Amino acid sequence: MKKIAISIIALALLTGCKKDEPAKEKSSNIDQEELLVTLNTLPVETTNGRGAVIKSNISYGQDGFNFELGVCWSTSPSPTVDNQSNQGVITFTNAGNQIQAAYNIGDSLDFSTVVFGLLTNTKYYIRSFVETVNGIAYGNEESFTTASSNNDGTGVIDFDGNNYKTVIIGNQEWMAENLRASKYANGDSIINIEDSTQWSNSTSGAFCWKNNNEVNDTNSGKIYNWHAITDARNICPSGWHVANKNDWDNLVNQLKTDGFEDKVYSALGSMHDLGTGYYGFNSDTGSVRYSNNPNGLEFCNTSGAWWSIEENGSIKSGEFFNASGNQFFGNYTYYDPSFNVRCVKD
């Protein structure tokens, strides 16, 4: 587990606010000059009907440690952090910077915040903030209006009758949830294997739930072995297919085209932000099952770990997030793992 555990180096939860809810006072506000910092909230360039990317900068006029940075937003001017009903994901641009780092006079830090859960075609006001034991200082205010559409797909139903949310990213329509099917597209059953030895020795399609507990089906979906995802009967609903390497590459390239560059991880969300991310892709609560781990580990919780089928169909490959690089990493064969599945529309 230690070798695949996702280590978040520059990722943290932040909160937003709505002024029309009862205030939850956190601490007294102070001026930037008193705190000896300079906050700059930049004009918003990247938005859709679901979220936005906020870029900010802070310069330190004093030595400091454990400064909490973030962005708050509201449909009314002068948002504050008093009401924490929304969440966002912050990513530091400067290499090596972390939230819990010590900063010196003259240091400057760039950070981007992906916010989501917004209303379509709505004007929002935003301010960056920095919080210390002495209080909270706010930066300048900017505003933006979300798009009129959040690019939701039409959805899809598998042979079991499971309904899936779908999202359109670029020219692809993706499942926004992990596959939960127990039957192939033609109605044939996929066997459920709980025993670890039987799972390792299986030569036909099989599924399991994380920790062999069906309660995980709703949030995590099913884990499928290699034989299931390559079966000609198609594990995905008719008209859909298991994402292959080209699909994942196209997805990552589209996110970069949309302005996320190396922030793929925060754009799609993670198990750390407990939400669906900027696109509604929802990469929460993924899971992996190992077939031959000598340390005895059989299951592992991940944030975004899915099967990928190469074009020639002969390379056993998983596609998963490398959190420290905020990128996808493919061709993963460590301990012969089995993954969740995301389907793409043909």
VEXMAR-999182 format. One line per 8 residues: their letters; for each residue y, x, z of N, C-alpha, C, O. Coordinates in steps of 0.1 Angstrom, whole numbers. Each point is the difference from the previous one (the first is absolute). Layout:
N
A	Y/X/Z/Y/X/Z/Y/X/Z/Y/X/Z ~ ...
// end
This chain:
346
MKKIAISI	-12/8/0/12/-8/0/12/9/0/11/-4/-6 ~ -11/15/13/12/9/0/4/4/-13/12/2/-2 ~ -21/0/-8/4/5/-12/6/-10/-10/7/4/-9 ~ -9/-17/12/7/-10/-9/10/-8/8/7/-8/-6 ~ -5/11/19/10/-8/8/13/2/-6/4/12/-3 ~ 4/-23/1/13/1/-6/10/4/11/2/-7/10 ~ 5/18/-13/10/5/10/14/-3/-5/4/5/-11 ~ 4/-13/18/13/-4/-5/10/11/5/2/1/12
IALALLTG	3/7/-21/10/10/3/14/-5/1/8/4/8 ~ -5/-13/-18/14/-4/-1/1/-15/-3/7/-4/-8 ~ -15/-4/16/0/-14/-2/1/-7/13/-7/5/10 ~ 16/-15/-8/1/-6/12/4/-15/-2/6/-3/-10 ~ -8/-5/20/5/-14/0/14/-1/4/5/7/9 ~ 2/-15/-16/14/-3/3/2/-15/1/-9/-7/-5 ~ 19/2/10/2/-14/2/13/-4/-7/10/7/-2 ~ -10/-20/-2/12/-6/-5/5/-11/9/-5/-1/11
CKKDEPAK	14/-7/-15/6/-10/9/5/-12/-7/3/1/-12 ~ -2/-12/19/6/-12/-5/9/-5/10/-3/-2/12 ~ 16/0/-15/10/-3/9/0/-14/6/5/-2/10 ~ -13/-7/-17/0/-14/4/-10/-3/11/-3/-11/3 ~ -4/22/2/-10/-2/11/6/5/13/9/8/0 ~ -15/-12/11/6/4/13/-1/15/1/-10/7/-4 ~ 21/-1/9/1/15/1/-10/5/10/-2/-5/11 ~ -3/17/-14/-8/8/9/7/13/2/-3/10/-8
EKSSNIDQ	11/-9/17/8/12/2/-8/12/3/-8/0/9 ~ 10/11/-17/-7/12/2/8/10/8/-5/6/10 ~ 17/-4/-14/9/10/7/14/-2/-6/2/-6/-10 ~ 8/12/17/14/-1/-4/2/7/-13/-6/11/-2 ~ 15/-16/-6/4/7/-12/11/11/3/8/-2/8 ~ -9/13/-16/10/10/2/4/5/-14/-7/-3/-10 ~ 19/9/9/5/5/-13/-7/12/-4/-6/8/8 ~ 5/-6/-22/-6/12/-5/7/13/6/-6/10/3
EELLVTLN	20/-11/-2/7/11/5/-4/4/14/0/12/3 ~ -3/-22/5/-4/2/14/-13/7/0/-3/9/9 ~ -6/-13/-18/-14/6/0/0/13/-8/-10/7/0 ~ 21/-4/-7/1/12/-8/-10/0/-11/-6/11/-3 ~ 5/-22/-4/-9/0/-12/8/-8/-11/9/-7/3 ~ -13/9/-15/6/-7/-12/-11/-7/-7/-9/7/-6 ~ 9/-20/5/-10/-8/-7/6/-5/-13/12/-4/-1 ~ -19/5/-10/4/-5/-13/-11/-9/-6/-10/5/-4
TLPVETTN	13/-18/2/-9/-9/-6/4/0/-15/11/-4/-3 ~ -20/7/-6/3/0/-14/-2/-13/-7/-7/-9/5 ~ 14/6/-16/-2/-12/-8/-14/-2/-4/-7/10/-3 ~ 2/-22/4/-14/-3/-3/-3/-1/-15/7/-7/-7 ~ -17/15/3/-3/0/-15/-13/-6/-3/-2/-5/-12 ~ -7/5/21/-14/-5/-3/-3/-13/8/-1/0/12 ~ 0/-11/-19/-3/-13/7/-9/-8/-9/-1/2/-12 ~ -6/-12/18/-7/-10/-7/2/-13/9/8/0/9
GRGAVIKS	-16/-10/-12/2/-13/7/-7/0/14/1/-9/7 ~ -7/21/-4/-8/1/12/6/10/10/-1/-2/12 ~ 7/12/-18/5/11/9/10/9/-7/5/-3/-10 ~ -2/14/17/10/9/-5/-2/14/6/-7/2/10 ~ 13/8/-16/-1/14/4/14/4/4/9/1/-8 ~ -8/3/21/13/4/5/1/15/2/-9/5/7 ~ 18/2/-13/1/14/2/12/3/9/11/-6/-1 ~ -13/16/10/11/3/10/0/15/3/-9/7/-4
NISYGQDG	19/-3/11/2/14/4/6/1/13/9/-8/4 ~ -13/17/4/6/3/13/3/15/2/-9/8/-4 ~ 20/-5/9/4/14/3/3/1/15/6/-9/6 ~ -11/20/0/1/1/14/11/10/4/1/11/-5 ~ 8/-16/14/10/8/5/-3/5/14/9/6/7 ~ -21/-8/-2/-5/5/13/-15/3/-1/-6/-5/-9 ~ 2/13/18/-15/2/1/-6/-13/5/6/-6/9 ~ -18/3/-13/-6/-13/4/-15/0/-2/-5/8/-7
FNFELGVC	-1/-17/14/-15/-2/-1/-3/-15/2/6/-7/8 ~ -16/3/-15/-5/-14/1/10/-10/-3/1/-10/6 ~ 7/12/-17/9/-10/-5/-9/-10/-8/-8/4/-9 ~ 10/-17/12/-7/-10/-8/9/-5/-11/11/-6/2 ~ -15/8/-14/8/-4/-12/-6/-12/-6/-12/-3/2 ~ 20/-5/-9/-5/-12/-7/11/-7/-8/11/5/-1 ~ -15/-16/-4/9/-9/-7/-2/-14/5/-11/-5/2 ~ 22/-3/0/-2/-14/4/7/-8/-11/9/5/-7
WSTSPSPT	-13/-17/5/5/-9/-10/1/-14/4/-7/-5/9 ~ 15/-3/-16/2/-14/4/7/-7/-12/6/7/-9 ~ -7/-20/9/8/-8/-10/14/-2/3/8/-6/-7 ~ -4/11/19/14/0/5/5/14/1/-7/9/2 ~ 21/-7/-3/5/13/1/-2/6/14/-3/-7/10 ~ 4/20/-9/-1/8/12/-13/-2/7/0/-4/12 ~ -11/6/-19/-13/-1/7/-2/10/11/6/11/0 ~ -14/-14/10/-3/9/12/-15/0/2/-7/-7/-7
VDNQSNQG	3/15/16/-14/2/3/-4/-10/11/-12/1/5 ~ 20/-10/0/-3/-9/11/-12/-9/-3/-7/-3/10 ~ 6/-1/-22/-11/-9/-3/-10/7/-9/3/3/-12 ~ -15/-1/17/-10/8/-7/-11/-9/-6/-11/0/5 ~ 14/-7/-15/-10/-9/-6/-5/5/-13/-10/-5/-5 ~ 16/15/-1/-5/6/-13/-5/14/3/4/6/10 ~ -11/-1/-20/-5/14/1/3/8/-13/1/-6/-11 ~ 0/19/12/1/8/-12/-7/13/3/-5/3/11
VITFTNAG	4/5/-22/-7/13/1/10/11/-4/6/-1/-10 ~ -4/11/19/9/11/-3/-7/12/-5/-11/3/5 ~ 16/4/-14/-5/12/-6/11/10/-1/10/-2/-5 ~ -12/14/11/9/11/0/-1/7/-13/-11/4/-5 ~ 23/-1/-1/0/8/-13/-2/15/3/-7/7/-7 ~ 14/-2/17/0/14/3/-14/4/5/-6/-6/9 ~ 1/16/-16/-14/5/3/-1/5/14/9/7/5 ~ -19/-11/2/-3/5/14/7/-8/11/-3/3/11
NQIQAAYN	12/-12/-15/7/-7/11/-9/-11/6/-7/-7/-7 ~ 9/5/20/-8/-11/6/10/-7/10/10/5/4 ~ -14/-17/0/9/-8/9/1/7/13/11/1/5 ~ -21/5/0/0/6/13/4/15/0/-4/7/9 ~ 12/-3/-19/4/13/-1/13/3/7/8/-9/3 ~ -5/22/0/13/4/6/9/3/-12/-4/7/-9 ~ 17/-11/11/10/2/-11/11/8/6/4/-1/12 ~ 2/10/-20/11/8/4/13/-4/-6/0/-7/-10
IGDSLDFS	11/12/15/13/-2/-6/0/4/-14/-4/11/-4 ~ 9/-20/-5/0/4/-14/-12/-5/-8/1/0/-13 ~ -11/-4/19/-12/-5/-7/3/-13/-7/8/-8/5 ~ -14/6/-17/2/-13/-7/-13/-5/-4/-9/8/-4 ~ 7/-21/5/-13/-6/-3/1/-12/-9/8/-9/3 ~ -15/9/-14/-1/-11/-9/-12/-9/3/-11/6/3 ~ 12/-19/-3/-12/-8/2/2/-13/-8/11/-5/-2 ~ -23/0/-2/-1/-13/-8/-8/-10/9/-10/4/6
TVVFGLLT	14/-16/-7/-6/-11/7/-5/-11/-9/9/-6/-7 ~ -22/3/6/-5/-11/-8/0/-12/9/-7/-1/10 ~ 15/-9/-13/0/-13/7/-7/-11/-8/1/1/-13 ~ -7/-11/19/-7/-10/-7/0/-13/8/6/0/11 ~ -12/-10/-17/0/-13/7/14/-7/-2/3/-9/8 ~ 4/12/-18/13/-6/-3/-1/-12/-9/-11/-3/-5 ~ 22/-5/5/0/-12/-8/5/3/-14/8/9/-2 ~ -13/-16/-8/4/3/-14/15/-5/-2/4/-10/7
NTKYYIRS	3/16/-16/13/-4/-4/9/-2/12/7/-10/1 ~ -7/19/8/8/-1/13/8/13/2/-5/11/-2 ~ 17/-13/7/9/12/3/-3/5/14/0/-8/10 ~ -2/21/-8/-3/6/13/11/11/2/5/6/-9 ~ -2/-5/22/9/11/5/-9/10/8/-9/-4/7 ~ 12/17/-9/-8/10/6/9/11/6/11/2/-4 ~ -16/4/15/7/11/6/-11/10/6/-10/-5/6 ~ 12/17/-8/-8/10/6/4/2/15/11/-4/3
FVETVNGI	-21/8/5/4/2/14/-8/12/6/-10/4/-6 ~ 16/1/17/-7/11/7/1/-4/15/10/-4/5 ~ -21/5/2/-1/-4/14/-4/11/9/-9/8/-3 ~ 16/-6/14/-3/10/10/0/-6/13/3/-12/1 ~ -5/20/9/1/-6/14/14/-5/4/1/-7/9 ~ 9/12/-17/14/-3/3/4/-13/-7/11/-5/3 ~ -19/0/-13/4/-12/-7/-3/1/-15/-7/9/-4 ~ 12/-19/-3/-3/-1/-15/13/2/-7/10/-6/3
AYGNEESF	-10/14/-14/11/1/-9/-4/-5/-14/-11/3/-4 ~ 20/-10/-2/-3/-5/-14/8/7/-10/11/5/2 ~ -17/-4/-14/7/5/-12/8/-11/-7/2/-11/5 ~ 3/15/-17/7/-10/-8/-9/-11/-5/-12/1/0 ~ 18/-12/-4/-7/-12/-4/-1/0/-15/10/2/-7 ~ -22/-5/1/-1/-3/-14/-7/-14/-1/-5/-6/10 ~ 5/1/-22/-7/-13/-3/-7/0/-13/3/9/-9 ~ -13/-17/7/-7/-2/-12/-6/-14/-1/-1/-7/10
TTASSNND	-3/3/-22/-6/-13/-2/-13/2/-6/-2/7/-10 ~ -8/-13/15/-14/1/-5/-1/-8/-13/8/-8/-3 ~ -19/12/-4/-2/-7/-13/-5/-14/2/-4/-4/11 ~ 4/-3/-22/-4/-15/1/-15/-1/0/-5/-12/2 ~ -3/22/-5/-14/-1/0/-6/12/8/5/11/-1 ~ -17/-13/8/-6/10/7/-13/5/-7/-8/8/5 ~ 6/-12/-18/-11/5/-8/-13/-3/5/-10/7/-2 ~ 8/-19/9/-13/-4/4/-8/-4/-13/5/-5/-9
GTGVIDFD	-18/8/10/-9/-4/-11/-4/-14/1/4/-8/9 ~ -13/4/-17/-5/-14/0/-12/-2/10/-4/-11/2 ~ -1/22/3/-11/-1/9/-13/-1/-7/-1/-2/-12 ~ -10/4/19/-14/-1/-6/-10/-4/10/2/2/12 ~ -13/-9/-16/-10/-5/9/-13/7/-5/-3/0/-12 ~ -5/5/22/-13/6/-4/-11/-11/0/3/-12/3 ~ -16/16/-6/-11/-10/-1/-3/-6/14/-5/-12/0 ~ 8/18/11/-2/-5/13/11/-11/3/-2/-8/10
GNNYKTVI	13/7/-18/11/-9/4/11/7/8/9/-7/4 ~ -10/20/-2/11/7/7/12/0/-9/0/4/-11 ~ 12/-7/17/12/0/-7/7/13/3/0/5/12 ~ 6/2/-22/7/13/2/14/-1/-5/3/-5/-11 ~ 6/10/19/14/2/-5/0/12/-10/-8/9/1 ~ 16/-10/-11/2/11/-10/14/3/-2/9/-8/2 ~ -6/20/-6/14/5/-3/0/7/-13/-10/6/-4 ~ 21/-7/-3/2/7/-12/9/12/2/11/-1/5
IGNQEWMA	-17/13/-8/8/12/1/-1/7/-14/-10/4/-5 ~ 22/-4/-1/1/5/-14/-7/-10/-9/3/-11/0 ~ -12/16/-8/-8/-9/-9/-14/-3/5/-8/-4/-8 ~ 6/6/21/-13/-2/6/1/-12/10/10/-1/7 ~ -21/-7/-6/-1/-9/11/-11/4/9/-11/1/-5 ~ 14/1/18/-9/5/9/-3/-10/11/8/-9/3 ~ -21/9/2/-2/-7/13/8/6/11/1/13/1 ~ 6/-21/7/7/4/11/-8/1/13/5/2/11
ENLRASKY	-18/-4/-13/-9/0/12/-13/7/-5/-3/1/-12 ~ -4/4/22/-13/6/-3/-11/-11/-3/1/-11/5 ~ -10/15/-15/-10/-10/-4/-9/-4/11/-4/8/8 ~ 0/-21/-8/-9/-5/11/-12/-7/-6/-7/-7/7 ~ 4/9/-20/-10/-7/-7/-14/4/5/-3/12/3 ~ -6/-21/-2/-14/2/3/-9/-3/-12/-12/1/1 ~ 18/-4/-12/-7/-3/-12/7/7/-12/12/2/0 ~ -20/1/-10/5/6/-12/7/-12/-8/-2/-12/4
ANGDSIIN	9/15/-15/7/-10/-7/-9/-10/-6/4/-11/-4 ~ -17/14/2/-10/-10/-6/-7/-8/11/-8/-9/-3 ~ 12/11/16/-6/-8/10/-12/7/8/-4/-5/10 ~ -1/16/-16/-11/7/7/5/6/13/12/5/1 ~ -20/-5/10/4/5/13/0/15/1/-8/7/-7 ~ 17/-2/15/1/14/3/-6/1/14/4/-7/9 ~ -14/16/-7/-6/0/13/9/7/11/8/8/-3 ~ -10/-13/15/7/6/12/-9/9/7/-11/-4/4
IEDSTQWS	15/17/-2/-8/10/7/7/5/12/12/5/-2 ~ -18/-7/14/7/5/12/-6/14/4/7/8/5 ~ -20/-6/-6/-7/12/4/5/12/-7/1/0/-13 ~ 3/10/20/6/12/-6/-10/7/-10/4/5/-10 ~ -17/-4/14/-9/7/-8/-3/-8/-13/0/6/-11 ~ -1/-19/12/-2/-8/-12/12/1/-9/-1/0/-12 ~ 13/0/18/12/2/-8/0/13/-8/4/0/-12 ~ -7/11/19/0/13/-7/-11/0/-11/2/7/-10
NSTSGAFC	-13/-13/12/-11/1/-10/0/-11/-10/-8/0/-9 ~ 18/-9/10/0/-12/-10/3/5/-14/8/9/-3 ~ -16/-15/-7/2/3/-14/5/-12/-8/0/0/-12 ~ 5/-10/20/5/-12/-7/13/-4/7/3/5/11 ~ 5/-14/-17/12/-4/6/-1/-6/14/-9/-8/2 ~ 18/11/7/0/-5/13/14/0/6/9/7/-5 ~ -7/-15/15/13/-1/7/-2/0/15/-12/-2/4 ~ 22/5/3/0/-1/15/14/-3/5/9/1/-8
WKNNNEVN	-8/-5/20/13/-1/6/3/12/9/-10/7/4 ~ 22/-4/-2/3/12/9/-6/-3/14/1/-10/6 ~ -8/21/-2/-8/-1/13/-10/-11/0/-4/-5/11 ~ 0/1/-23/-10/-11/-1/4/-13/7/-8/-7/5 ~ 21/5/-5/5/-12/8/7/-9/-10/11/4/-6 ~ -16/-16/4/6/-9/-10/14/-4/3/7/-5/-9 ~ -3/6/21/14/-3/4/10/8/-8/12/-4/-1 ~ -16/16/-4/9/9/-7/2/-4/-15/8/6/-7
DTNSGKIY	-16/-17/3/1/-3/-14/13/-5/-4/5/3/-11 ~ 2/-11/19/13/-6/-4/10/10/-2/7/0/-11 ~ -5/10/20/11/10/-2/-4/12/-8/8/5/-7 ~ -21/0/9/-4/12/-7/-8/-2/-12/-1/9/-9 ~ -4/-21/6/-9/-2/-11/-13/7/2/-3/4/11 ~ -5/-4/-21/-13/7/0/0/14/-5/8/4/-8 ~ -18/4/13/-2/13/-5/-12/0/-9/-10/-6/3 ~ 12/12/-15/-11/-1/-11/-5/14/-3/8/10/0
NWHAITDA	-20/-9/-3/-6/13/-4/3/2/-15/4/-9/-7 ~ -8/21/2/3/4/-14/-8/-9/-9/5/-3/-11 ~ -17/-1/14/-8/-8/-9/6/-14/-2/-1/-5/-11 ~ 8/0/21/6/-13/-1/12/0/-10/1/-9/-8 ~ 7/19/9/12/1/-8/-3/3/-15/8/-2/-8 ~ -19/8/6/-4/4/-14/-10/-10/-6/-4/2/-12 ~ 0/-12/19/-9/-10/-5/6/-8/-12/11/-4/1 ~ -19/3/-12/6/-7/-12/3/-15/3/7/-6/-8
RNICPSGW	-12/1/19/3/-15/3/14/-2/5/4/-11/1 ~ 3/22/2/14/0/4/2/-5/14/-2/-12/2 ~ 6/20/7/3/-4/14/13/-8/1/1/-7/10 ~ 8/9/-19/13/-7/0/-2/-14/-7/-9/-2/-7 ~ 19/-6/9/0/-13/-7/0/2/-15/5/10/-4 ~ -10/-20/-3/1/1/-15/14/2/-4/9/-7/4 ~ -7/16/-14/13/4/-5/7/10/8/12/4/-3 ~ -19/2/13/6/10/8/-10/12/1/-12/-2/-3
HVANKNDW	16/14/7/-9/11/1/4/9/12/11/0/5 ~ -21/8/0/3/10/10/10/10/-5/-2/5/-11 ~ 12/-2/19/10/9/-5/-6/14/-3/-8/5/8 ~ 12/0/-20/-5/13/-4/11/10/1/11/-3/5 ~ -14/16/-8/10/10/2/13/-2/-8/11/2/5 ~ -13/-8/-17/12/-3/-8/9/-10/7/12/0/-1 ~ -19/-10/7/8/-11/7/8/6/11/12/-3/2 ~ -19/12/6/7/6/12/12/9/-5/11/0/5
DNLVNQLK	-14/8/-16/10/9/-5/12/-9/-5/12/4/2 ~ -15/-15/-9/11/-8/-5/8/-6/11/13/-1/-1 ~ -20/-3/12/7/-5/12/10/10/6/11/-3/2 ~ -16/15/0/8/11/6/12/3/-9/11/1/5 ~ -14/0/-18/11/3/-10/11/-11/0/12/3/-1 ~ -17/-16/3/10/-11/0/9/1/13/12/-3/-1 ~ -18/6/12/7/2/12/11/11/-1/11/-2/5 ~ -15/13/-11/10/10/-3/11/-4/-9/11/3/2
TDGFEDKV	-15/-10/-13/10/-6/-9/10/-9/7/12/0/-3 ~ -17/-7/13/8/-9/8/9/7/10/8/-7/7 ~ -9/20/-6/8/8/8/-5/5/14/7/4/8 ~ -21/-6/-7/-5/4/13/-5/15/1/-2/5/10 ~ 1/1/-22/-3/14/-1/-12/3/9/-11/-5/-3 ~ 12/13/14/-11/4/8/-2/-10/12/-6/4/10 ~ 12/-16/-11/0/-9/11/-10/-12/-3/2/-11/4 ~ -13/15/-11/-10/-10/-4/-5/-7/13/-2/-12/0
YSALGSMH	-1/19/10/-6/-5/12/8/-11/6/-5/-11/3 ~ 18/14/-1/9/-10/7/3/-11/-9/4/-11/4 ~ -5/13/-18/3/-11/-9/-10/-11/1/3/-12/-2 ~ -16/16/3/-11/-10/0/-3/-5/14/-8/-9/2 ~ 14/15/9/-3/-4/13/-12/8/6/-6/8/-8 ~ 3/-10/20/-11/8/7/-5/-7/12/6/-10/4 ~ -16/15/2/-5/-6/13/11/2/11/-2/-6/11 ~ 11/15/-14/10/3/11/12/-10/-1/8/-1/10
DLGTGYYG	-5/-5/-21/11/-9/0/-4/-15/1/9/-9/0 ~ -22/6/0/-5/-13/2/6/-11/-9/2/-11/4 ~ 1/15/-16/6/-9/-9/-5/2/-15/-9/8/-2 ~ 15/-15/-7/-5/1/-14/8/9/-8/-3/2/-12 ~ 13/5/17/7/10/-7/9/-6/-10/2/-12/-2 ~ 5/21/-6/10/-4/-9/-5/-9/-11/7/-9/-5 ~ -20/11/0/-5/-7/-11/-9/-12/4/-5/-8/-8 ~ 2/7/21/-10/-10/5/-14/4/-3/-9/-8/1
FNSDTGSV	6/21/-3/-13/5/-3/-9/0/12/-12/-3/-1 ~ 17/5/13/-7/-2/13/-12/10/0/-11/-3/-3 ~ 14/15/8/-10/11/1/-6/1/14/-5/10/3 ~ 7/-20/5/-4/0/14/-15/0/1/-7/-4/-9 ~ 2/9/21/-13/-2/5/-12/4/-10/-9/-8/-1 ~ 11/18/-6/-11/5/-9/-11/6/9/1/2/11 ~ -13/0/-18/-11/6/8/-10/7/-10/0/-3/-12 ~ -7/13/18/-9/8/-8/-14/1/8/1/0/13
RYSNNPNG	-12/-1/-20/-13/3/7/-6/12/-6/-1/2/-12 ~ -4/7/21/-6/13/-5/-15/-2/0/-6/-6/9 ~ 0/13/-19/-15/-1/-1/-7/12/7/-11/-2/5 ~ 17/13/-5/-7/12/5/8/9/9/0/12/-2 ~ 8/-18/11/8/8/8/-8/7/11/-6/-7/8 ~ 5/20/-7/-9/7/10/5/-3/14/-8/2/10 ~ 20/-5/-8/6/-3/13/-3/-14/5/3/-4/11 ~ -10/-4/-19/-4/-13/4/11/-11/-2/-3/-12/2
LEFCNTSG	15/16/-7/10/-10/-3/-4/-8/-12/-3/5/-10 ~ 4/-18/12/-4/-9/-11/12/-8/-6/0/-2/-12 ~ 9/-2/20/12/-7/-5/13/7/4/0/7/10 ~ 10/-10/-18/13/6/3/11/-10/-5/-1/-5/-11 ~ 11/3/19/11/-9/-4/10/9/-8/3/11/4 ~ 1/-16/-15/10/7/-8/11/-9/-4/0/-12/2 ~ 11/18/-7/11/-8/-6/0/3/-15/5/9/-5 ~ -12/-18/-2/-1/1/-15/-11/10/-4/3/11/-3
AWWSIEEN	-15/-16/2/-11/8/-5/-8/-9/-8/-7/-10/5 ~ 7/12/-18/-7/-9/-10/-9/8/-10/3/12/-2 ~ -12/-19/-3/-8/6/-11/8/1/-13/10/-7/-2 ~ -13/18/-5/5/2/-14/-11/4/-9/-8/8/3 ~ 7/-15/-14/-10/3/-10/6/8/-11/10/-5/-7 ~ -15/17/4/5/8/-11/-3/-7/-14/-9/-9/0 ~ 16/13/-10/-2/-7/-13/-15/1/-5/-5/-9/-6 ~ -1/21/8/-14/1/-5/-10/-6/9/-12/0/-3
GSIKSGEF	16/-5/15/-9/-7/9/-10/8/6/-9/-5/7 ~ 10/18/-8/-11/9/6/5/8/12/-9/7/6 ~ 21/-7/-3/5/8/11/2/-9/12/8/-10/0 ~ -14/13/11/1/-7/12/13/4/7/1/11/5 ~ 8/-21/-4/14/4/4/6/-10/9/-1/-12/-4 ~ 8/16/14/8/-9/8/15/4/-2/3/11/-3 ~ 5/-21/5/15/3/-1/6/-4/13/-2/-12/4 ~ 9/21/2/6/-4/13/13/7/2/4/10/-7
FNASGNQF	4/-14/17/13/6/3/-2/13/8/-7/1/10 ~ 15/9/-15/2/12/8/14/-1/6/10/2/-6 ~ -10/-6/19/12/-4/6/10/12/1/12/-3/-2 ~ -16/15/5/9/11/1/7/3/-13/11/5/1 ~ -17/-8/-12/7/2/-13/5/-13/-6/6/0/-11 ~ -9/-11/18/5/-13/-5/-5/-3/-15/7/-5/-8 ~ -20/9/6/-5/-1/-14/-15/-5/1/-6/0/11 ~ 1/-5/-22/-14/-3/-1/-8/13/-2/5/9/-7
FGNYTYYD	-17/-9/12/-9/11/-2/-13/-5/-5/-6/-9/6 ~ 1/14/-17/-12/-5/-7/-12/9/1/1/11/6 ~ -12/-15/-12/-12/8/0/-5/4/13/-3/12/3 ~ 3/-21/7/-3/3/14/-15/-3/2/-4/-11/-1 ~ -4/21/4/-14/-1/2/-5/4/13/-12/2/2 ~ 21/0/8/-4/5/13/-9/-10/7/3/-11/2 ~ -15/16/2/-10/-8/7/-4/-13/-8/-4/-10/6 ~ 4/11/-19/-5/-12/-8/6/-13/5/-8/-9/4
PSFNVRCV	21/7/-5/5/-12/7/-1/-13/-10/-1/1/-12 ~ 3/-12/19/1/-13/-8/13/-6/5/4/1/11 ~ 3/-8/-21/14/-4/3/2/-15/-2/-10/-8/-4 ~ 22/3/7/4/-13/-4/3/0/-15/0/10/-6 ~ 3/-22/1/2/-2/-14/13/-8/-3/3/-10/7 ~ 5/15/-16/11/-8/-5/-3/-2/-15/-3/9/-8 ~ 5/-22/4/-2/-3/-14/13/-1/-8/10/-4/6 ~ -11/7/-19/12/-1/-9/-4/-10/-11/-11/0/-5
KD	21/-8/1/-2/-9/-11/-2/7/-13/7/9/-4 ~ -17/-14/-4/-3/6/-13/11/-1/-10/0/5/-11
// end
